Amino acid sequence: EKGGYATFMEKEINDQPHAVADTLLGRTDASGRLVLDELRISEEQLKAVDRITIVACGTAAYAGMTAKYAIEHWTRIPVEVALAHEFRYCDPIVNERTLVVSISQSGETMDTLMAVKHARDLGALTISICNTHGSTIPRESDAVLYTHAGPEIAVASTKAFLAQITASYILGLYLAQLRGGSFADDAQAVMKELAEVPGKIETLLGRMGRVKEIAKFMADTRSVLFLGRHVGYPVAMEGALKLKELAYIHAEGFAAGELKHGPIALIEPGQPVFVIVPSPTSEHGLHGKVVSNIQEIRARGARTLVIAEEGDESVVPFADEVISVPATSQLLAPLLTVVPLQVFALWLSTAKGLDVDQPRNLAKSVTVE
Ligand code: BG6
């Protein structure tokens, strides 16, 4: 059942090319146009949407944060991401033109369910992105877009996260196509690029030996920081969450631009910091800005563990370790850059002799508020 792996988590990390490929499957017609008949919400209703709120918890919320960058870029519809338990009790501004998208692997998380019910009561359209057929949240929503990651057994989410990003991107591209703006034609090009991602994850998984080595020698580490920018920011927070969940280490993810506004005070000699570097081809010169951040923390003695696009030599002088990921466009990069962070958490937890699949105090789905 673990497919020859020692833990479900290792198996599920290695399943990720399939999780993405299967989630993409059957969502385009022969000409490459997105078709989401399964949504069962009229095109008119979807076209009228003028605001999107994504509600979720934990890893699913980080998938939602990633989706915000993509959906806003493609549709120009304002997207807000709210932790479900905060959304439910903050008197949210929601009406019939608001699309509330919930993201949940299990479909049973009570916090997320209560948020969805509240949104429906307020008249919003609700779509659930979910991995579990027949679960409660899809039943309580107007429509569902299933992720096809297959059952996820390990408590810490890995393959469901990649499938959630994929499904929310499909939804964003579909909305862009429906609205027919300047971006509509590009939706097909992005779908083609998404189709190449599973192969790239496979390539990346083949290179994880070094990450395992690094993790093995860090069993005594007490704190790890993660920096990222744009879509690398939610990836940084997901990397930190994996480490808290699995290795019980204090870990925190920051927006790299925020470094100088406080977190840089945490840097002392030997502090390990993962940095997710945007592609050198990213818009707005973000690459150079993050490379400067690496220099700044390196100068203060940080141990820099740098995740960068393959062929990006500019990071080499400031990196204690470089982990190369295959090139892809800026918005799709999280589907690759998060993988080394998952692998790192897996092997650090293993190095500490902990229960990878069933970390202490956690449940796979939390069915109380
Ligand atoms: C948790 C799990 O409490 O719920 C996390 O431990 C998960 O791994 C979160 O991300 C949300 O779960 P779900 O099923 O709603 O995606």
Residues whose N, C-alpha, C, O or C-beta is under 5 A from the ligand:
A	BS01	BG6	C57 G58 T59 A60 I103 S104 Q105 S106 G107 T109 V155 A156 S157 L362 A363 K364 S365 V366
